[in-house]
Amino acid sequence: MNKYLRRANRTIAATFGFAAILASFSTAAQAQLQRRIIIQNDCNSAIRLLIRHADGYRNWHMHGWFNIDPYETTGLTSRGQRLTQSDNHTLYFYAESTDSRGYLWDGDQYHEWNGVNYGLRRANVTAQGTELRTRITCSN
């Protein structure tokens, strides 16, 4: 009987050990899915930008306003923290030019920011290493 108990204990220990190994791989894989959000303003107008991003499963955030000069490329930060996006979620944004040209980039995904509903659009993104890039032009 003692032999069977030892065998059962080894089986249970092996099962928990295997589960711990799988969990560590899962955590490492999830950490690799976070990419820094980079915005490239290829318009000849300065813009102000509002984004909605997910940095984890069902972990959505709104951030704004980001002022981006014409032809500037910038990584977004909030309160000193780099903003990241999970690969398996969509990045949304709303932007408008800050000059008299009246450029507007909006969409049909409405979300509230500081008491105002904004129509956000789905961002066309390109993953480059640890970065997720979105390019805003005057024509898009």
Buried (B, 14 or more C-beta within 10 A) or exposed (E): EEEEEEEEEEEEEEEEEEEEEEEEEEEEEBEEBBBBBBBBBBBEBBBBBBBBBBBBEEEEEBBBBBEBEBEEEBEBEEEEEEBBBBEEBBBBBBBBBBEEEEBEBBBEBEBEBEEEEBBBBEBEBEEEEEBBBBBBEBEE
